[in-house]
């Protein structure tokens, strides 16, 4: 294979995509187009470029018959590659990236990427079956856990605020899985980055998937850190975990907390976030401390009447008393639980 760099304006001419169509995988060399994916890539590029921030796209991969191009080797892996006019490079992987670049080049925003060159890994292969196999082989990657993506995300919005909480709220400090998608009990971890990110989004917008773009990360973080430190200090069900470093906690203490207190679960943190949203002054980056105290005084145990028959249901068939509760994290169950809590607080 060869690595070549191609000016942005030449990509639409040089590359061609041959996605499969309908229910016939042999009608193309790679997967069918995923609607909206090229638009997501285009938005990523334009957002980053307009903010004058670095951006990166994975190398495109294409194939061509070695008989259709001329390769002049210069030694030590360097060569000249001549692709005659009229020869198309068939995309093996990267059809959505190519589509995004193509649309940008033909739009009024062409100046954003017009001076860029894009790398293409060129596989010298003409056999159709092998090209399909190459696409399948390149797709053998494991999807990254959301917690890992957030941990490696840019210091802005939802991700930036979440990172600050993990560093400065003792309830989360050293007790949050930053890589795994599930909390690792054997490492005495209670939360995951993804749990906290959903709670952060609910706190500031009531929507768990809001990325909170264009938020002032430092001011929002500072306000929420003060708020959560107050809440976890005043809530008698979280005081011990909050005040104890993870090294001094036992596995039994952590497991008991997760089994008995909803604030040790993702759905509990989401409900907490939705309630905190009602206490937040968006214009002044301020949480009402009196209302935060009210939230802290709620009964956050799983056997509380507040959560019964919504997010918490009793499993009558369970022989393990420690696991007699089933947790439901569905949208309707969460709404019912939040409304019950608001009624208890007198906020309806």
C-alpha positions as a Python dict, from the first residue, in 0.01 Angstrom:
ca = {
    (1, 'X'): (0, 0, 0),
    (2, 'X'): (96, 363, -46),
    (3, 'X'): (27, 685, 143),
    (4, 'X'): (-56, 985, -73),
    (5, 'X'): (-173, 1339, 9),
    (6, 'X'): (-445, 1493, -204),
    (7, 'X'): (-561, 1858, -212),
    (8, 'X'): (-915, 1903, -82),
    (9, 'X'): (-1042, 2028, -418),
    (10, 'X'): (-919, 1714, -596),
    (11, 'X'): (-1080, 1464, -360),
    (12, 'X'): (-1430, 1476, -516),
    (13, 'X'): (-1277, 1415, -860),
    (14, 'X'): (-1028, 1147, -764),
    (15, 'X'): (-1229, 940, -515),
    (16, 'X'): (-1550, 752, -573),
    (17, 'X'): (-1765, 568, -323),
    (18, 'X'): (-1936, 241, -405),
    (19, 'X'): (-2163, 170, -109),
    (20, 'X'): (-2390, -131, -105),
    (21, 'X'): (-2754, -68, -182),
    (22, 'X'): (-3071, -222, -49),
    (23, 'X'): (-3031, -577, 76),
    (24, 'X'): (-2749, -668, -163),
    (25, 'X'): (-2402, -648, -3),
    (26, 'X'): (-2240, -740, -336),
    (27, 'X'): (-2376, -424, -496),
    (28, 'X'): (-2088, -225, -344),
    (29, 'X'): (-1746, -243, -183),
    (30, 'X'): (-1845, -113, 161),
    (31, 'X'): (-2144, -52, 386),
    (32, 'X'): (-2455, 138, 280),
    (33, 'X'): (-2448, 510, 351),
    (34, 'X'): (-2554, 607, 702),
    (35, 'X'): (-2795, 896, 674),
    (36, 'X'): (-2676, 1203, 860),
    (37, 'X'): (-2323, 1078, 930),
    (38, 'X'): (-2160, 1298, 664),
    (39, 'X'): (-2348, 1598, 808),
    (40, 'X'): (-2208, 1518, 1154),
    (41, 'X'): (-1854, 1516, 1015),
    (42, 'X'): (-1913, 1838, 823),
    (43, 'X'): (-2048, 2006, 1137),
    (44, 'X'): (-1743, 1886, 1334),
    (45, 'X'): (-1505, 2037, 1076),
    (46, 'X'): (-1688, 2370, 1046),
    (47, 'X'): (-1727, 2407, 1424),
    (48, 'X'): (-1357, 2348, 1484),
    (49, 'X'): (-1228, 2558, 1194),
    (50, 'X'): (-1451, 2857, 1269),
    (51, 'X'): (-1329, 2850, 1631),
    (52, 'X'): (-968, 2826, 1505),
    (53, 'X'): (-918, 2501, 1695),
    (54, 'X'): (-722, 2195, 1578),
    (55, 'X'): (-919, 1921, 1405),
    (56, 'X'): (-842, 1581, 1259),
    (57, 'X'): (-999, 1327, 1027),
    (58, 'X'): (-893, 966, 1004),
    (59, 'X'): (-700, 871, 691),
    (60, 'X'): (-922, 765, 403),
    (61, 'X'): (-853, 425, 247),
    (62, 'X'): (-901, 353, -123),
    (63, 'X'): (-802, 81, -365),
    (64, 'X'): (-683, 82, -722),
    (65, 'X'): (-540, -171, -964),
    (66, 'X'): (-159, -141, -968),
    (67, 'X'): (-183, -159, -1348),
    (68, 'X'): (-378, 168, -1361),
    (69, 'X'): (-116, 389, -1194),
    (70, 'X'): (257, 449, -1230),
    (71, 'X'): (487, 409, -930),
    (72, 'X'): (846, 529, -943),
    (73, 'X'): (1039, 416, -637),
    (74, 'X'): (1306, 650, -505),
    (75, 'X'): (1424, 427, -220),
    (76, 'X'): (1370, 408, 156),
    (77, 'X'): (994, 388, 109),
    (78, 'X'): (964, 712, -89),
    (79, 'X'): (814, 713, -438),
    (80, 'X'): (638, 918, -703),
    (81, 'X'): (282, 810, -778),
    (82, 'X'): (117, 914, -1104),
    (83, 'X'): (-259, 866, -1125),
    (84, 'X'): (-371, 928, -1485),
    (85, 'X'): (-671, 1147, -1548),
    (86, 'X'): (-984, 940, -1573),
    (87, 'X'): (-870, 687, -1314),
    (88, 'X'): (-1087, 674, -1003),
    (89, 'X'): (-981, 552, -662),
    (90, 'X'): (-1251, 335, -506),
    (91, 'X'): (-1310, 415, -141),
    (92, 'X'): (-1268, 117, 88),
    (93, 'X'): (-1316, 312, 409),
    (94, 'X'): (-1410, 679, 453),
    (95, 'X'): (-1706, 738, 225),
    (96, 'X'): (-1876, 968, 477),
    (97, 'X'): (-1557, 1170, 531),
    (98, 'X'): (-1526, 1209, 155),
    (99, 'X'): (-1891, 1316, 128),
    (100, 'X'): (-1844, 1577, 402),
    (101, 'X'): (-1533, 1719, 233),
    (102, 'X'): (-1709, 1714, -105),
    (103, 'X'): (-2007, 1909, 28),
    (104, 'X'): (-1784, 2165, 198),
    (105, 'X'): (-1576, 2215, -119),
    (106, 'X'): (-1891, 2281, -324),
    (107, 'X'): (-2047, 2512, -64),
    (108, 'X'): (-1991, 2873, 32),
    (109, 'X'): (-1770, 2742, 314),
    (110, 'X'): (-1509, 2596, 78),
    (111, 'X'): (-1251, 2845, 206),
    (112, 'X'): (-1255, 2665, 542),
    (113, 'X'): (-1072, 2359, 405),
    (114, 'X'): (-968, 2465, 54),
    (115, 'X'): (-598, 2491, 144),
    (116, 'X'): (-583, 2152, 318),
    (117, 'X'): (-441, 1826, 189),
    (118, 'X'): (-595, 1497, 296),
    (119, 'X'): (-407, 1167, 335),
    (120, 'X'): (-523, 857, 153),
    (121, 'X'): (-394, 508, 217),
    (122, 'X'): (-392, 358, -131),
    (123, 'X'): (-421, -21, -141),
    (124, 'X'): (-293, -176, -462),
    (125, 'X'): (-576, -422, -507),
    (126, 'X'): (-820, -480, -792),
    (127, 'X'): (-1005, -792, -675),
    (128, 'X'): (-1362, -696, -575),
    (129, 'X'): (-1394, -974, -316),
    (130, 'X'): (-1067, -881, -151),
    (131, 'X'): (-1175, -516, -133),
    (132, 'X'): (-1490, -623, 53),
    (133, 'X'): (-1276, -833, 285),
    (134, 'X'): (-1046, -536, 342),
    (135, 'X'): (-1343, -324, 447),
    (136, 'X'): (-1461, -594, 687),
    (137, 'X'): (-1111, -631, 833),
    (138, 'X'): (-1078, -257, 893),
    (139, 'X'): (-1415, -256, 1069),
    (140, 'X'): (-1292, -500, 1336),
    (141, 'X'): (-1253, -231, 1599),
    (142, 'X'): (-1425, -226, 1936),
    (143, 'X'): (-1653, 67, 1999),
    (144, 'X'): (-1506, 297, 2263),
    (145, 'X'): (-1688, 325, 2593),
    (146, 'X'): (-1862, 659, 2645),
    (147, 'X'): (-1665, 714, 2965),
    (148, 'X'): (-1339, 688, 2773),
    (149, 'X'): (-1460, 927, 2502),
    (150, 'X'): (-1559, 1179, 2767),
    (151, 'X'): (-1230, 1138, 2952),
    (152, 'X'): (-1040, 1213, 2632),
    (153, 'X'): (-1284, 1481, 2523),
    (154, 'X'): (-1193, 1844, 2494),
    (155, 'X'): (-1204, 2060, 2803),
    (156, 'X'): (-1533, 2228, 2716),
    (157, 'X'): (-1905, 2196, 2778),
    (158, 'X'): (-2038, 1879, 2938),
    (159, 'X'): (-1701, 1700, 2926),
    (160, 'X'): (-1508, 1990, 3079),
    (161, 'X'): (-1751, 2037, 3369),
    (162, 'X'): (-1756, 1662, 3436),
    (163, 'X'): (-1376, 1647, 3454),
    (164, 'X'): (-1375, 1930, 3706),
    (165, 'X'): (-1629, 1752, 3927),
    (166, 'X'): (-1419, 1434, 3933),
    (167, 'X'): (-1118, 1634, 4047),
    (168, 'X'): (-1285, 1857, 4307),
    (169, 'X'): (-1589, 1679, 4452),
    (170, 'X'): (-1478, 1422, 4713),
    (171, 'X'): (-1785, 1211, 4637),
    (172, 'X'): (-1641, 1142, 4290),
    (173, 'X'): (-1268, 1190, 4347),
    (174, 'X'): (-1094, 854, 4310),
    (175, 'X'): (-1434, 680, 4303),
    (176, 'X'): (-1514, 725, 3932),
    (177, 'X'): (-1425, 494, 3642),
    (178, 'X'): (-1274, 719, 3374),
    (179, 'X'): (-1212, 446, 3116),
    (180, 'X'): (-1466, 170, 3161),
    (181, 'X'): (-1829, 197, 3060),
    (182, 'X'): (-1939, 28, 3382),
    (183, 'X'): (-1822, 94, 3733),
    (184, 'X'): (-1555, -152, 3842),
    (185, 'X'): (-1647, -270, 4192),
    (186, 'X'): (-1322, -463, 4227),
    (187, 'X'): (-1136, -130, 4205),
    (188, 'X'): (-1374, 29, 4457),
    (189, 'X'): (-1524, 258, 4192),
    (190, 'X'): (-1882, 375, 4242),
    (191, 'X'): (-1946, 593, 3937),
    (192, 'X'): (-1847, 626, 3572),
    (193, 'X'): (-1764, 942, 3382),
    (194, 'X'): (-2074, 882, 3172),
    (195, 'X'): (-2299, 872, 3481),
    (196, 'X'): (-2168, 1209, 3593),
    (197, 'X'): (-2189, 1363, 3246),
    (198, 'X'): (-2560, 1282, 3222),
    (199, 'X'): (-2619, 1435, 3565),
    (200, 'X'): (-2426, 1748, 3463),
    (201, 'X'): (-2637, 1792, 3149),
    (202, 'X'): (-2959, 1742, 3347),
    (203, 'X'): (-2845, 1997, 3604),
    (204, 'X'): (-2793, 2271, 3347),
    (205, 'X'): (-3051, 2181, 3082),
    (206, 'X'): (-3282, 1896, 3204),
    (207, 'X'): (-3160, 1693, 2904),
    (208, 'X'): (-2912, 1408, 2975),
    (209, 'X'): (-2747, 1421, 2632),
    (210, 'X'): (-2699, 1797, 2604),
    (211, 'X'): (-2329, 1866, 2533),
    (212, 'X'): (-2360, 2214, 2689),
    (213, 'X'): (-2164, 2380, 2411),
    (214, 'X'): (-2066, 2744, 2461),
    (215, 'X'): (-2105, 2716, 2840),
    (216, 'X'): (-1854, 2897, 3061),
    (217, 'X'): (-1691, 2580, 3194),
    (218, 'X'): (-1502, 2742, 3481),
    (219, 'X'): (-1794, 2938, 3624),
    (220, 'X'): (-2046, 2658, 3575),
    (221, 'X'): (-1805, 2408, 3732),
    (222, 'X'): (-1734, 2627, 4032),
    (223, 'X'): (-2105, 2675, 4102),
    (224, 'X'): (-2183, 2304, 4070),
    (225, 'X'): (-1884, 2196, 4281),
    (226, 'X'): (-2000, 2419, 4568),
    (227, 'X'): (-2356, 2292, 4525),
    (228, 'X'): (-2266, 1921, 4523),
    (229, 'X'): (-2024, 1950, 4812),
    (230, 'X'): (-2307, 2105, 5013),
    (231, 'X'): (-2560, 1843, 4906),
    (232, 'X'): (-2342, 1539, 4976),
    (233, 'X'): (-2231, 1683, 5310),
    (234, 'X'): (-2587, 1747, 5427),
    (235, 'X'): (-2737, 1422, 5295),
    (236, 'X'): (-2691, 1170, 5577),
    (237, 'X'): (-2692, 881, 5327),
    (238, 'X'): (-2385, 1017, 5144),
    (239, 'X'): (-2192, 1182, 5428),
    (240, 'X'): (-1969, 884, 5504),
    (241, 'X'): (-1877, 811, 5141),
    (242, 'X'): (-1820, 1182, 5079),
    (243, 'X'): (-1591, 1227, 5378),
    (244, 'X'): (-1392, 905, 5335),
    (245, 'X'): (-1112, 862, 5084),
    (246, 'X'): (-1146, 561, 4858),
    (247, 'X'): (-837, 395, 5012),
    (248, 'X'): (-1016, 385, 5349),
    (249, 'X'): (-1344, 246, 5216),
    (250, 'X'): (-1407, -128, 5219),
    (251, 'X'): (-1565, -324, 4937),
    (252, 'X'): (-1861, -402, 5162),
    (253, 'X'): (-1916, -34, 5242),
    (254, 'X'): (-1914, 57, 4874),
    (255, 'X'): (-2143, -230, 4774),
    (256, 'X'): (-2385, -149, 5057),
    (257, 'X'): (-2396, 216, 4950),
    (258, 'X'): (-2465, 125, 4587),
    (259, 'X'): (-2733, -125, 4686),
    (260, 'X'): (-2913, 96, 4937),
    (261, 'X'): (-2874, 456, 4814),
    (262, 'X'): (-3000, 582, 4479),
    (263, 'X'): (-2725, 845, 4472),
    (264, 'X'): (-2487, 557, 4405),
    (265, 'X'): (-2659, 485, 4072),
    (266, 'X'): (-2680, 654, 3735),
    (267, 'X'): (-3057, 701, 3753),
    (268, 'X'): (-3028, 852, 4101),
    (269, 'X'): (-2774, 1108, 3981),
    (270, 'X'): (-2997, 1193, 3684),
    (271, 'X'): (-3293, 1260, 3915),
    (272, 'X'): (-3068, 1469, 4141),
    (273, 'X'): (-2958, 1670, 3836),
    (274, 'X'): (-3315, 1735, 3725),
    (275, 'X'): (-3402, 1860, 4073),
    (276, 'X'): (-3092, 2079, 4090),
    (277, 'X'): (-3200, 2236, 3760),
    (278, 'X'): (-3492, 2388, 3953),
    (279, 'X'): (-3250, 2558, 4194),
    (280, 'X'): (-3013, 2708, 3936),
    (281, 'X'): (-2991, 3073, 3836),
    (282, 'X'): (-2863, 3053, 3477),
    (283, 'X'): (-2773, 3420, 3455),
    (284, 'X'): (-2568, 3439, 3774),
    (285, 'X'): (-2415, 3089, 3788),
    (286, 'X'): (-2572, 3028, 4127),
    (287, 'X'): (-2757, 2740, 4299),
    (288, 'X'): (-3011, 2830, 4569),
    (289, 'X'): (-2848, 2680, 4880),
    (290, 'X'): (-3179, 2653, 5070),
    (291, 'X'): (-3334, 2445, 4794),
    (292, 'X'): (-3017, 2235, 4768),
    (293, 'X'): (-3057, 2159, 5140),
    (294, 'X'): (-3413, 2048, 5075),
    (295, 'X'): (-3292, 1806, 4808),
    (296, 'X'): (-3026, 1673, 5046),
    (297, 'X'): (-3293, 1597, 5307),
    (298, 'X'): (-3498, 1376, 5071),
    (299, 'X'): (-3495, 1005, 5147),
    (300, 'X'): (-3261, 871, 4879),
    (301, 'X'): (-3282, 509, 4996),
    (302, 'X'): (-3422, 256, 4753),
    (303, 'X'): (-3709, 165, 4986),
    (304, 'X'): (-3837, 523, 5002),
    (305, 'X'): (-4199, 576, 4895),
    (306, 'X'): (-4076, 855, 4664),
    (307, 'X'): (-3929, 611, 4416),
    (308, 'X'): (-4165, 315, 4459),
    (309, 'X'): (-4342, 193, 4144),
    (310, 'X'): (-4149, 434, 3923),
    (311, 'X'): (-3773, 378, 3913),
    (312, 'X'): (-3774, 124, 4198),
    (313, 'X'): (-3980, -193, 4186),
    (314, 'X'): (-3969, -483, 4432),
    (315, 'X'): (-3866, -816, 4283),
    (316, 'X'): (-4094, -1058, 4467),
    (317, 'X'): (-3906, -1356, 4324),
    (318, 'X'): (-3565, -1249, 4450),
    (319, 'X'): (-3410, -1481, 4709),
    (320, 'X'): (-3135, -1227, 4778),
    (321, 'X'): (-3266, -956, 5008),
    (322, 'X'): (-2975, -732, 4908),
    (323, 'X'): (-3098, -740, 4549),
    (324, 'X'): (-3472, -733, 4601),
    (325, 'X'): (-3514, -405, 4412),
    (326, 'X'): (-3525, -369, 4036),
    (327, 'X'): (-3416, -32, 3900),
    (328, 'X'): (-3585, 117, 3595),
    (329, 'X'): (-3407, 398, 3411),
    (330, 'X'): (-3671, 461, 3145),
    (331, 'X'): (-3772, 817, 3061),
    (332, 'X'): (-4131, 786, 3189),
    (333, 'X'): (-4018, 625, 3516),
    (334, 'X'): (-3770, 908, 3576),
    (335, 'X'): (-4035, 1174, 3505),
    (336, 'X'): (-4272, 1015, 3757),
    (337, 'X'): (-3997, 998, 4020),
    (338, 'X'): (-3895, 1360, 3963),
    (339, 'X'): (-4255, 1479, 3989),
    (340, 'X'): (-4304, 1286, 4315),
    (341, 'X'): (-3990, 1445, 4457),
    (342, 'X'): (-4102, 1794, 4346),
    (343, 'X'): (-4440, 1735, 4511),
    (344, 'X'): (-4265, 1630, 4831),
    (345, 'X'): (-4056, 1948, 4815),
    (346, 'X'): (-4360, 2164, 4740),
    (347, 'X'): (-4221, 2271, 4404),
    (348, 'X'): (-4504, 2156, 4179),
}
